[in-house]
């Protein structure tokens, strides 16, 4: 718990919130000194609106994002203040403006936060309307405030970027550790696999997001500015973390694990379980000390557990010569190889971390690093293509514009104290999907009610303006720091900060609390109603796009594994690039399914079949990764034409599934004959090698029970057989869904 708190206070979110709070306090101080609170308010709006666009990433993208957010803030403020005097003019202008600013989100996550800056500016314009020369002074101060925050932020980043990247790396390590632990639980515990599988889906989605952020920070910086030795070592750690994730995904629990590790009679394999969990614990330890200038604690337990695991295999192998024992030894050897490779990865990370601040020159290969960065297309054609009801962002923008207008009208008709709070609630909680909007609404309502209750108690106990001022600063700092991490907690602190600010200005603060709750409930109700009835964007309408992306990426990844088997060329980034795209595609499919599962049951189209599609694609990726990892990490023989026959048949099945999803004509011709021929050849080769090995008379030891050639042909044969079976199931389930 204490470590989590410390990590939070060292996080980028807290750091950004601290910058914003400090900037606001400085501007308030100058406004107080010169008695020009109008100037102070303009500065605060400029800083506050731009701050959400300040997210981790490449320096160039961050600066451009903040500048564009500043421009949007000024433009939106100008338009609203020029039209706010006439309701008949304001309503159409407001609707068009909200729609135009919101649809910019088609350009990605950073663009959506820039869009949010413009929407915030619209709300602030209703809170502090300006006219005449005061308006242009106000606009100037907003621009200065945005630039002030940009300069302040950039100077701070120059001083603390190293720590920010280290914290992101630590979070990535922690998530990877959790992933390894869940994998170990699936293998060595009796917990429900479906619950653990869903946890893996969520963790992989989070890891994809962290990986994308780190790629942009490390690789974009490398491309444009070069890397320091410290940053190069961070890149090395990042590469190892990605390889660890691939190894974990490749280690598909359940293939023989039930009989080996779950049976009480087989307690002799307990070292495997201890080793798996110790690896996860070690990586979690790395995450806690990441960024500290001290050597890591030495760990000899991993080496001892590896030796014990190898001895357990030897003892078991010498217990008999049956086919069952031989199959189990093969399975145990593969499991051992997986754990051994993880330990090697940890040793590399440990060595790099112990020399993180070393000034010795570090050389990195990888002139293709830019290809691993997800490039955002800012072409106008992208915007034009989304001007359609088929686009979720278009429907969301239109829905948001209508809801904001409804909130404006409701605020004008009924006697709300601060009706712009309704608009603020709407733009903060409304999301393109129903499930996300519903979730944010609940968090906002609960947070507001809890914050209001706490505020009432403090106000009744304390009647001191200085206390209110201190609490307002602290709660504002915490509110902004938690908005991305825990929105419910953020809503609590937002309510507290607003109440304390108004407590300084107005004597009757209990009325402020009352209207804050009413406005929040009204805005949340309008948002939920709009997302339910106004051009709803149900996941069942868009899920096919994610299925197509997942199947396509799996096909490309398997073909790259095939290519790597023939030509082991580590200088060619195609294999790792296809792996990255496959991980991202499966993560997106997982996230889409999770959103679909949270929607009303009447809108969940074929949910059980959809879960099966997600699980099958995830399993396929795991098998492809297992095949690729083995080929990558072992010396292998030349690929035969039967291997090619298998790969072609698997890809053909996936291609049929792909065309089925796309509603294309499918001619499902017979391909089982080729697969049967290939499998017969691989089985014959395996038994031939076994016979030759047994004929040497040295089958008593585990070392001779499974030679590298035996291990290779058996593992590849089993993986191909399973891949083909999964591809058949994907084809059948997709067809059964009737898409």
Buried (B, 14 or more C-beta within 10 A) or exposed (E): EEEEEEBBEBBBBBBBBBBBBBBBEBBBEEBEEEEBEEBBBBBBBBBBBBBBBBBBBBBEBBBBBBBBBBBBBBBBBBBBBBBBEEEEEBBEBBBEBBBBBBBBBBBBBBBBBBBBBBBBBBBBBBBBBBEEEEBEBBBBBBBBBBBBBBEBBBEBBEEBBBBBBBBBBBBBBBBBBBBBBBBBBBBBBEEEBEEBBBBBBBBBBBBBBBBBBBBBBBBBBBBEEEBEBBBBBBBBBBBBBBBBBBBBBBBBBEBBBEEBBEEEEBEEBBBBBBBBBBBBBBBBBBBBBBBEEEEBEEBEEBEBBBEBBBEBBBEBBBEEEEEEBBBBBBBBBBBBBBBBBBBEBBBBBBEBBEBBEEEEEBEBEBEEBBBBBEEEEEEEEEBEEBEEEEBBBBBBBBBBBBBBBBBBEBBEEEEBBBBBBBBBBBBBBBBBBBBBBBBBBBBBBBBBBBBBBBBBEBBEEBEEEEBBBEBBBBBBBBBBBBBBEBBBBBBBBBBBBBBBBBBEEEEEBBEBBBBBBBBBBBBBBBBBEBBEEBBBBBBBBBBBBBBBBBBBBBBBBBBBBBBBBEEEEEEBBBBBBBBBBBBBBBBBBBBBBBBBBBBEEEBBBBBEBBBBBBBBBBBBBBBBBBBBBBBBBEEBEEBBEBBBBBBBBBBBBBBBBBBBBEEEEBEEEEBEEBBEEBBEBBBEBBEEBBEEBBEEEEBEEBEBBBBEBBBBBBBBBBBBBBBBBBBBBBBBBBBEBEB
